Amino acid sequence: MILVLTGLAFLIAFAGLAVAHRLATDPVWGAGYFLLIFVLEATAVSFQPLHVGIQLQPMDLATAVLMAIGLGRLLLQRPLLASSFLILVLLVISAHGLFTGIKSYGMKEACNEARQVFFTFATLTYAASFTIGRVDSLRLLRCVGYAGLGLLVLALFRWTAMFLHLSIAEAWAGVVGIKPYRVLTSDATFYMLEAGVVVTMMRAQLYRHYRLIACALLLGAIVMAHRSVWLAALVMALLLVAAQYRRLPVTWFAGGLLVTSALICVILVHGLSFSSSRAELQSATSTQTLDWRIKGYAALGSQAMEHSASETLLGQPFGSGYERIIDTRVVKDSPHNYFLQIFLRLGLLGVACFVTLYVLLLTHLRALLRLTSGSESVLLTCAAMAICQLTYAFGYGLAAEQGLLLGFGLGVMRGCFLYLGNGVDSSVGISHTPPGPVAPRLGWAMATQGSDDR
């Protein structure tokens, strides 16, 4: 019996080491591993937590593994890029806030409040630690699209259950305070929108029947009636049209705009019959939620004026809470603004590092797009998702899947740099020297090889 148990333990340890090795060497395995848990968590509504002083969810364990691998890779990275340095600074500030919060407010309060920031930074650290070539980027985008399809199938199943008045529909009816009509959270809906854009941009390179898949994902995201997602969709559409208007057929654009506008009008004017109540529709069309959020921002901002110099620079400890008074009511929810949330917990230094990450990414992607004559779909997709994340962050926090996509963009940027050579222009971080020996491995097709769109 002892030999059997010993052999079983050895096999488990060997399998664990093999998986850890794959996660540490192949970003596609890490992305697939995380996105699978992301979709399963959305499907299961809520996993039973593991109680070990605090409640541990599967996402806690998944992101902890990615954080450990990503942090180790970043610390061993040579040379250390500016983006990697900014990520390490964010991790140090977050760790300082967490340890201070545990000391001041206890393990439970500090860890519960730090979860969202930790999840996002964990996936960001992991994805940004890789140098991503063209082949891996296509594999990663395929994973992104498949996860979006999984969420779409889940939404269709839930809508069907509600339409047929099945008892199972009660399982998710009040999850995280969402209305019954919104069968997915805003974070999942926003991810589905991004997956639709990935399928649209990469077209036949990744998916067969891409038009049908893209339309289903984009329309599903719009039908969910999250206003922040609508705004992100509008920004993304305008960005992509502005970037590719010369190659975009006018009839396709006009038709898509007409269908989208008609669908939104139907939602606004008549509503849909998936639910017996129209409270969700009123929530999507009224301005009460916006007024509530603005008053909350003002209340938190006035409280921040009373912070000490160290709290202004590094933020308050995790566990401090976001309590404020709105219309004589005490509200303890998150600020519903990721920039404000980062400022309150990571201070001005954290906000500066976070925004600078996006500035570096977008500046370098813009320079790379110039070198490719705007024909590199992967670069344009990364730029579109980054801009939409910034838009969405004004209404909600950025979840772990958004950290993964941001890190993916940084990894692609690094891969392009290595393709172009070792010399770096300090102004834009782009080398104009001929491709070095790493070019065949990374496989990026720059302007010398023309468009990759088919």
ABEGO torsion letter per residue (X at the ends): XAAAAAAAAAAAAAAAAAAAAAAAABAAAAAAAAAAAAAAAAAAGBBBBBBBGBBBBAAAAAAAAAAAAAAAAAAABOBBBAAAAAAAAAAAAAAAAAAAAAAAAEAAAAAAAAAAAAAAAAAAAAAAABBBBAAAAAAAAAAAAAAAAAAAAAAAAAAAAAAAGBAAAAAAAABGGBBAABABBAAAAAAAAAAAAAAAAAEAAABBGAAAAAAAAAAAAAAAGBAAAAAAAAAAAAAAAAAAAAABBAAAAAAAAAAAAAAAAAAAAAEBAABABAAAAAAAABAAAAAAAAAAAAAAAAAAAABBAAAAAAEBBBGAEABBBBGGBBBABBAGBAAAAAAAAAEAAAAAAAAAAAAAAAAAAAAAAAAAGGABAAAAAAAAAAAAAAAAAAABBBBAAAAAAAAAAAAAAAAAAAAAEABBBAAAGBBABBBBAAAAAAGBBBAAAEBABX
